[in-house]
């Protein structure tokens, strides 16, 4: 346990830029922060590329590009990028887009952290592949692990494609596709279970699909997750379909499976030490015991509402109980988890996006991919664990969770609660995996704790070199 306590940084050693720094303009829409330079925070990271055996760089004159113009995109797509203030590709896009847009189409496995341009990269590929003269014929399928992420991707496709005449994008999520008409769109974004159901009911014609995109692919292909459903979906699609797999993390065992799922794929990834999200000040609170976690959470409430905050817990029951207690204590919070019906989940997330709700308690259903620009704080009320009986720390889920803050170049705070040897050791292991220097917060000195947190979340922008994970240790 002493190992974690020794990995502490001073907030003043990693001072963010002053408020009002306008070096990183805001994105035009939610979810578009992954879309290019408009609102995209470019941290310093190395991109590693591994070409498939079928390709070498001499076959691809656009192996790397420095502008969207070099890609030869149709004018309506370029107009959409300009309307969103995306003027040049991100580093990931510079390398990925030429490979994904090349002919003949090739598969791609891409690992890149939140905010590096991955969503726009696969959306641009999809829009470039479809034939807009067939607006109701499904030609591209994008899969996501949750209805919330599917809806978000749908919005990004519609926004980048806003000048593409006859573009129709539908969400294949529970309760959204009419049984009378079935799927009538060129681009379909959905969840695996609903997509399988629609295909089997002959309400989704997949015969002319050209592109299959799987976002959050590490979770989607994990055999303990949605892997079986994704295999069944692929078995129902044309054999020559282009497959694009994207995620912020790819554990070795999932990567091995991904290489079989998307054979002969080009691969692109960030180095392991570059994976932690820049601009997020990662802290931990050493609570006296489990019961004290709730008291500390309530003390943090005033800081949570400076922007918006997400509280991650292990179970739905915990989420409901914390909401009940906080509301009884006079705090306004909302809860979103898988037990809610789809329409209610959409409404809850809309309230959170709009700021009508400022503090959201959730399970891992929102750990992946969801972009809400105003989120300034993420609290890991429970350290993410995996395996039978939660026997080992889940480093990948930790990374996805904290990535819900620090969006669009802003600074963010993540606070993880520890209270016993198991939680302390789990967070220590996660810190070692990503080489994180965690800032310690003390429940016994609340004035200092508030100052440390406020110093970060009241700064509106991250300086380009602001990286708490590499700051000088105390």
C-alpha positions as CSV (number, residue, x, y, z in Angstrom):
1,X,0.0,0.0,0.0
2,X,2.9,2.3,0.5
3,X,3.6,2.2,-3.2
4,X,0.5,4.1,-4.1
5,X,1.0,6.7,-1.4
6,X,4.5,7.4,-2.7
7,X,3.1,8.3,-6.2
8,X,1.8,11.7,-5.3
9,X,2.2,14.9,-7.3
10,X,1.7,18.5,-6.2
11,X,-1.1,20.2,-8.2
12,X,1.0,23.4,-8.4
13,X,3.7,21.4,-10.3
14,X,1.2,20.8,-13.0
15,X,-0.6,24.1,-13.2
16,X,-3.1,24.4,-16.0
17,X,-3.4,27.3,-18.3
18,X,-5.2,30.3,-17.0
19,X,-8.9,30.6,-17.6
20,X,-9.8,32.2,-20.9
21,X,-7.2,30.5,-22.9
22,X,-8.9,30.1,-26.3
23,X,-6.2,28.0,-28.0
24,X,-8.6,25.1,-28.4
25,X,-12.0,26.2,-29.8
26,X,-15.1,24.3,-28.6
27,X,-16.5,21.6,-30.7
28,X,-19.8,22.4,-32.5
29,X,-21.7,19.4,-31.2
30,X,-21.6,16.8,-28.5
31,X,-19.6,13.8,-29.6
32,X,-17.7,15.8,-32.2
33,X,-14.7,16.3,-30.1
34,X,-13.3,13.2,-31.8
35,X,-13.6,14.9,-35.1
36,X,-10.5,16.9,-36.1
37,X,-9.0,20.1,-34.8
38,X,-12.1,21.9,-33.9
39,X,-12.3,21.3,-30.2
40,X,-9.8,18.4,-30.4
41,X,-7.1,18.4,-27.8
42,X,-3.8,17.2,-29.3
43,X,-1.6,15.7,-26.7
44,X,1.9,14.5,-27.5
45,X,1.8,10.8,-28.3
46,X,3.4,8.4,-30.7
47,X,1.3,6.6,-33.3
48,X,2.5,3.1,-34.2
49,X,1.4,1.6,-37.5
50,X,1.5,-2.0,-38.5
51,X,0.5,-2.7,-42.1
52,X,-1.1,-5.9,-43.2
53,X,0.9,-8.4,-45.1
54,X,-1.0,-7.4,-48.3
55,X,0.1,-3.8,-48.2
56,X,3.2,-1.7,-47.9
57,X,3.7,2.0,-47.9
58,X,4.7,2.2,-51.5
59,X,1.2,1.1,-52.5
60,X,-0.3,4.0,-50.6
61,X,0.8,7.5,-51.8
62,X,-1.4,9.0,-49.1
63,X,0.1,6.9,-46.3
64,X,0.0,10.0,-44.2
65,X,-1.7,13.3,-44.9
66,X,-1.6,16.8,-43.4
67,X,-4.9,18.1,-44.6
68,X,-8.4,16.8,-45.4
69,X,-8.0,18.2,-48.9
70,X,-5.4,15.5,-49.7
71,X,-7.9,12.8,-49.1
72,X,-10.0,13.7,-52.1
73,X,-13.3,13.6,-50.0
74,X,-16.5,14.5,-51.8
75,X,-17.4,18.3,-51.4
76,X,-20.4,17.8,-49.2
77,X,-18.3,15.9,-46.6
78,X,-15.6,18.6,-46.8
79,X,-18.3,21.2,-46.3
80,X,-19.5,19.4,-43.2
81,X,-16.0,19.4,-41.8
82,X,-15.6,23.1,-42.4
83,X,-19.0,23.8,-40.8
84,X,-17.8,22.1,-37.7
85,X,-14.5,24.1,-37.8
86,X,-12.4,20.9,-38.4
87,X,-9.5,22.3,-40.4
88,X,-6.8,19.7,-40.3
89,X,-6.6,16.0,-39.4
90,X,-5.6,14.9,-35.9
91,X,-2.5,12.7,-35.6
92,X,-4.5,9.5,-35.6
93,X,-6.5,10.7,-38.6
94,X,-3.4,11.6,-40.6
95,X,-2.3,8.0,-40.5
96,X,-5.6,6.1,-40.3
97,X,-7.7,7.8,-43.0
98,X,-5.5,7.1,-46.0
99,X,-5.4,3.4,-45.0
100,X,-9.1,3.2,-44.4
101,X,-10.1,5.1,-47.5
102,X,-7.8,3.2,-49.8
103,X,-9.0,0.9,-52.6
104,X,-9.4,-2.0,-52.4
105,X,-10.9,-1.5,-48.9
106,X,-8.8,-3.0,-46.1
107,X,-9.7,-3.9,-42.5
108,X,-8.4,-1.7,-39.7
109,X,-7.8,-2.2,-36.0
110,X,-7.2,1.1,-34.3
111,X,-6.4,1.9,-30.7
112,X,-6.6,5.5,-29.6
113,X,-7.6,7.4,-26.5
114,X,-10.7,9.5,-26.2
115,X,-10.4,12.9,-28.0
116,X,-7.9,11.8,-30.6
117,X,-10.2,11.8,-33.6
118,X,-11.3,8.2,-33.8
119,X,-15.0,8.8,-34.2
120,X,-14.7,11.2,-37.1
121,X,-12.1,8.9,-38.7
122,X,-14.6,6.0,-39.1
123,X,-17.5,8.4,-39.8
124,X,-15.6,9.9,-42.7
125,X,-14.8,6.5,-44.1
126,X,-18.5,5.4,-43.9
127,X,-19.7,8.6,-45.6
128,X,-17.1,8.1,-48.4
129,X,-18.2,4.5,-49.0
130,X,-21.9,4.9,-49.3
131,X,-23.9,5.6,-52.5
132,X,-26.3,8.4,-51.7
133,X,-28.4,7.7,-54.7
134,X,-29.7,4.7,-52.6
135,X,-30.8,6.6,-49.5
136,X,-32.9,3.7,-48.0
137,X,-30.6,0.9,-48.9
138,X,-28.4,-0.1,-45.8
139,X,-24.7,0.2,-46.9
140,X,-22.9,0.8,-43.6
141,X,-23.4,-0.7,-40.1
142,X,-21.9,0.8,-37.0
143,X,-22.1,-1.1,-33.7
144,X,-21.8,0.2,-30.2
145,X,-22.2,-1.4,-26.8
146,X,-25.0,0.9,-25.5
147,X,-28.0,2.8,-26.9
148,X,-26.4,6.1,-25.5
149,X,-23.3,5.6,-27.6
150,X,-25.2,4.5,-30.7
151,X,-27.3,7.7,-30.5
152,X,-24.2,9.8,-30.1
153,X,-22.5,8.2,-33.1
154,X,-25.7,8.7,-35.1
155,X,-25.6,12.5,-34.3
156,X,-21.9,12.7,-35.4
157,X,-22.7,11.0,-38.7
158,X,-25.7,13.3,-39.3
159,X,-23.6,16.4,-38.4
160,X,-20.5,15.7,-40.5
161,X,-22.9,14.5,-43.3
162,X,-25.3,17.5,-43.0
163,X,-24.6,18.6,-46.6
164,X,-24.8,15.1,-48.0
165,X,-28.1,15.1,-50.0
166,X,-30.4,12.2,-49.2
167,X,-28.3,10.9,-46.3
168,X,-30.5,8.9,-43.9
169,X,-29.1,7.6,-40.6
170,X,-31.2,5.3,-38.4
171,X,-30.5,4.0,-34.9
172,X,-31.1,0.2,-34.5
173,X,-31.8,0.3,-30.8
174,X,-34.7,-1.2,-28.8
175,X,-38.0,0.4,-29.7
176,X,-36.7,2.7,-32.4
177,X,-37.3,0.8,-35.7
178,X,-40.8,0.5,-37.0
179,X,-41.9,-3.1,-37.5
180,X,-44.0,-2.0,-40.5
181,X,-41.2,-0.4,-42.4
182,X,-38.0,-2.0,-41.0
183,X,-34.6,-0.3,-41.6
184,X,-34.8,2.3,-44.4
185,X,-31.4,4.1,-44.2
186,X,-28.1,4.0,-45.9
187,X,-26.2,4.2,-42.5
188,X,-27.4,2.2,-39.5
189,X,-26.0,2.7,-36.0
190,X,-27.1,0.2,-33.4
191,X,-26.5,-2.3,-30.7
192,X,-25.7,-6.0,-31.5
193,X,-28.8,-7.6,-30.0
194,X,-31.3,-5.3,-31.8
195,X,-29.4,-5.6,-35.1
196,X,-29.5,-9.5,-34.9
197,X,-33.2,-9.3,-34.2
198,X,-33.9,-7.0,-37.2
199,X,-31.9,-9.1,-39.6
200,X,-33.6,-12.3,-38.5
201,X,-37.1,-10.7,-38.8
202,X,-36.1,-9.7,-42.4
203,X,-36.4,-6.0,-41.5
204,X,-32.8,-5.2,-42.2
205,X,-31.4,-5.9,-45.6
206,X,-27.7,-6.5,-45.2
207,X,-27.0,-7.7,-48.7
208,X,-25.4,-4.4,-49.8
209,X,-23.5,-3.5,-46.7
210,X,-19.9,-2.3,-47.5
211,X,-18.6,-1.3,-44.1
212,X,-18.9,-2.7,-40.6
213,X,-17.6,-0.4,-37.7
214,X,-17.3,-1.7,-34.2
215,X,-16.7,1.1,-31.6
216,X,-15.4,0.2,-28.1
217,X,-14.3,-3.0,-29.8
218,X,-12.4,-4.3,-26.8
219,X,-15.6,-4.6,-24.9
220,X,-17.7,-5.6,-27.9
221,X,-15.4,-8.5,-28.8
222,X,-14.7,-9.7,-25.3
223,X,-16.1,-13.2,-24.9
224,X,-17.4,-12.2,-21.4
225,X,-19.2,-9.2,-23.0
226,X,-20.9,-8.8,-26.3
227,X,-18.4,-11.0,-28.3
228,X,-20.9,-13.8,-29.1
229,X,-23.4,-11.3,-30.5
230,X,-20.8,-9.6,-32.6
231,X,-19.7,-12.9,-34.1
232,X,-23.3,-13.7,-35.0
233,X,-23.7,-10.3,-36.6
234,X,-20.6,-10.8,-38.7
235,X,-21.8,-14.2,-39.8
236,X,-25.0,-12.6,-41.3
237,X,-23.1,-10.0,-43.3
238,X,-21.4,-10.1,-46.8
239,X,-18.0,-11.9,-46.6
240,X,-16.2,-9.0,-48.4
241,X,-17.3,-6.3,-46.0
242,X,-14.7,-3.8,-44.7
243,X,-14.3,-4.2,-41.0
244,X,-13.1,-1.3,-38.8
245,X,-12.4,-1.9,-35.1
246,X,-11.9,1.1,-32.7
247,X,-11.2,1.3,-29.0
248,X,-9.2,3.3,-26.5
249,X,-7.8,0.0,-25.1
250,X,-7.1,-3.5,-26.5
251,X,-5.9,-6.1,-23.9
252,X,-3.7,-8.7,-25.5
253,X,-6.3,-11.5,-25.4
254,X,-8.9,-9.3,-27.1
255,X,-6.3,-8.1,-29.7
256,X,-5.6,-11.7,-30.6
257,X,-9.3,-12.3,-31.2
258,X,-9.7,-9.0,-33.0
259,X,-7.0,-10.1,-35.5
260,X,-9.2,-13.1,-36.3
261,X,-12.4,-11.1,-36.5
262,X,-10.8,-8.5,-38.9
263,X,-8.3,-10.6,-40.8
264,X,-5.3,-9.1,-42.6
265,X,-6.1,-5.7,-40.9
266,X,-3.8,-2.7,-40.8
267,X,-3.2,-1.8,-37.2
268,X,-2.7,1.5,-35.5
269,X,-2.1,2.1,-31.8
270,X,-0.7,4.5,-29.2
271,X,2.2,3.4,-27.1
272,X,1.0,2.0,-23.7
273,X,2.6,4.8,-21.7
274,X,0.7,7.4,-23.8
275,X,-2.8,6.0,-23.1
276,X,-3.7,7.9,-20.0
277,X,-5.8,10.9,-20.8
278,X,-3.8,14.2,-20.8
279,X,-5.3,17.1,-19.0
280,X,-7.1,15.0,-16.3
281,X,-5.7,15.4,-12.9
282,X,-6.1,12.0,-11.3
283,X,-6.6,12.0,-7.6
284,X,-7.6,9.6,-4.8
285,X,-9.3,10.0,-1.5
286,X,-8.2,7.7,1.3
287,X,-11.5,7.2,3.2
288,X,-11.4,5.9,6.8
289,X,-13.8,3.1,6.0
290,X,-16.5,2.2,3.5
291,X,-19.3,4.0,5.5
292,X,-17.2,7.2,5.3
293,X,-17.2,7.1,1.5
294,X,-20.8,8.5,1.4
295,X,-20.0,11.3,3.8
296,X,-17.0,12.3,1.7
297,X,-19.2,12.1,-1.5
298,X,-21.7,14.6,0.1
299,X,-18.9,17.0,1.0
300,X,-17.7,17.0,-2.6
301,X,-21.2,17.9,-3.9
302,X,-20.5,21.6,-4.1
303,X,-17.4,20.9,-6.2
304,X,-19.3,18.5,-8.4
305,X,-21.8,21.3,-9.5
306,X,-19.1,23.7,-10.7
307,X,-19.5,21.9,-14.0
308,X,-21.1,18.5,-14.3
309,X,-20.0,15.3,-12.6
310,X,-20.3,11.6,-13.1
311,X,-20.2,9.2,-10.1
312,X,-19.4,5.6,-11.1
313,X,-20.5,2.8,-8.8
314,X,-20.3,-1.0,-9.1
315,X,-24.0,-2.0,-9.1
316,X,-27.4,-0.6,-9.9
317,X,-28.5,-1.2,-6.3
318,X,-25.7,1.0,-5.1
319,X,-26.6,3.7,-7.6
320,X,-30.2,3.8,-6.5
321,X,-29.3,3.7,-2.7
322,X,-26.8,6.6,-3.1
323,X,-29.4,8.6,-5.0
324,X,-32.0,8.0,-2.3
325,X,-29.7,9.1,0.5
326,X,-28.3,12.1,-1.3
327,X,-31.8,13.4,-2.2
328,X,-32.9,12.8,1.4
329,X,-29.9,15.0,2.4
330,X,-31.0,17.8,0.1
331,X,-28.7,17.1,-2.9
332,X,-30.1,17.1,-6.5
333,X,-28.8,14.0,-8.4
334,X,-30.0,11.7,-11.1
335,X,-29.3,8.0,-11.8
336,X,-28.9,6.2,-15.1
337,X,-28.3,2.5,-15.5
338,X,-29.4,-0.5,-17.5
339,X,-32.5,-1.2,-15.6
340,X,-34.1,2.0,-17.0
341,X,-36.2,1.7,-20.2
342,X,-34.7,3.1,-23.4
343,X,-36.9,6.2,-23.7
344,X,-36.2,7.1,-20.0
345,X,-32.5,6.6,-20.5
346,X,-32.5,8.9,-23.5
347,X,-34.4,11.6,-21.5
348,X,-32.0,11.3,-18.5
349,X,-28.9,11.6,-20.7
350,X,-30.5,14.6,-22.6
351,X,-31.1,16.3,-19.2
352,X,-27.5,15.7,-18.3
353,X,-26.1,17.0,-21.6
354,X,-28.3,20.1,-21.4
355,X,-27.2,20.9,-17.8
356,X,-30.7,20.5,-16.3
357,X,-29.1,17.7,-14.3
358,X,-25.6,18.4,-13.0
359,X,-24.6,15.2,-11.1
360,X,-25.2,11.8,-12.6
361,X,-24.8,8.5,-10.7
362,X,-24.2,5.5,-13.1
363,X,-22.7,2.1,-13.6
364,X,-20.3,1.2,-16.3
365,X,-23.1,1.6,-18.9
366,X,-21.8,5.1,-19.4
367,X,-18.1,4.4,-18.9
368,X,-17.4,4.2,-22.7
369,X,-17.5,6.7,-25.4
370,X,-20.1,9.2,-24.1
371,X,-19.1,12.8,-24.6
372,X,-20.6,15.6,-22.5
373,X,-18.4,18.7,-22.8
374,X,-19.3,20.2,-19.4
375,X,-18.1,17.2,-17.3
376,X,-15.4,18.5,-15.1
377,X,-15.2,15.7,-12.5
378,X,-15.5,11.9,-12.5
379,X,-15.7,10.0,-9.2
380,X,-14.8,6.4,-8.9
381,X,-17.0,5.7,-5.8
382,X,-16.1,2.0,-6.4
383,X,-12.7,1.1,-8.0
384,X,-13.5,-0.8,-11.3
385,X,-12.9,-4.6,-10.8
386,X,-13.4,-7.6,-13.1
387,X,-13.3,-11.4,-12.9
388,X,-15.3,-13.8,-10.8
389,X,-16.0,-12.1,-7.4
390,X,-14.3,-8.9,-8.6
391,X,-10.9,-10.5,-8.0
392,X,-8.7,-8.2,-10.1
393,X,-8.6,-4.5,-11.0
394,X,-10.0,-3.4,-14.3
395,X,-7.5,-1.0,-15.7
396,X,-9.2,-0.6,-19.1
397,X,-12.5,0.4,-17.5
398,X,-10.7,2.9,-15.3
399,X,-9.2,4.5,-18.4
400,X,-12.6,4.7,-20.1
401,X,-14.3,6.1,-17.0
402,X,-11.9,9.0,-16.4
403,X,-12.1,9.8,-20.1
404,X,-15.6,11.1,-19.6
405,X,-14.0,14.3,-18.3
406,X,-11.3,16.5,-19.7
407,X,-13.2,16.7,-23.0
408,X,-12.5,19.3,-25.8
409,X,-9.2,20.3,-24.4
410,X,-10.5,21.3,-20.9
411,X,-8.9,20.1,-17.7
412,X,-10.8,17.6,-15.7
413,X,-10.5,15.8,-12.3
414,X,-10.9,12.2,-11.5
415,X,-11.2,11.2,-7.8
416,X,-11.0,7.5,-6.8
417,X,-12.2,6.4,-3.4
418,X,-10.2,3.8,-1.5
419,X,-10.9,2.6,2.0
420,X,-9.3,-0.8,2.6
421,X,-6.4,-2.9,1.5
422,X,-8.2,-4.4,-1.5
423,X,-9.3,-1.1,-3.0
424,X,-5.9,0.5,-2.2
425,X,-4.1,-2.3,-3.9
426,X,-6.4,-2.3,-6.9
427,X,-5.9,1.4,-7.5
428,X,-2.1,1.0,-7.0
429,X,-2.1,-1.7,-9.7
430,X,-4.0,0.5,-12.1
431,X,-1.5,3.3,-11.4
432,X,1.4,1.0,-12.2
433,X,-0.2,-0.2,-15.5
434,X,-0.5,3.4,-16.9
435,X,2.4,5.0,-14.9
436,X,0.0,7.4,-13.2
437,X,1.1,9.7,-10.5
438,X,-1.9,10.1,-8.3
439,X,-2.6,13.2,-6.2
440,X,-3.7,12.4,-2.6
441,X,-6.7,14.1,-1.1
442,X,-7.2,14.1,2.7
443,X,-10.7,13.8,4.2
444,X,-9.2,15.4,7.4
445,X,-8.1,18.7,5.7
446,X,-11.1,19.7,3.7
447,X,-9.9,23.3,3.0
448,X,-6.8,21.9,1.3
449,X,-8.8,19.2,-0.6
450,X,-11.2,21.8,-1.9
451,X,-8.3,24.0,-3.0
452,X,-6.6,21.2,-4.9
453,X,-9.7,20.3,-6.8
454,X,-10.8,23.9,-7.5
455,X,-7.4,24.8,-8.8
456,X,-8.0,22.3,-11.6
457,X,-11.7,22.4,-12.4
458,X,-11.9,26.2,-12.4
459,X,-9.2,26.4,-15.1
460,X,-11.1,26.2,-18.4
461,X,-8.4,24.9,-20.6
462,X,-5.4,22.5,-20.4
463,X,-2.1,23.8,-21.6
464,X,-0.7,21.7,-24.5
465,X,2.0,20.3,-22.2
466,X,-0.3,19.9,-19.1
467,X,0.1,16.3,-18.0
468,X,-0.5,15.5,-14.4
469,X,0.7,11.9,-14.9
470,X,4.2,13.2,-15.7
471,X,4.5,15.9,-13.1
472,X,7.3,16.0,-10.6
473,X,6.6,13.7,-7.6
474,X,6.5,15.1,-4.1
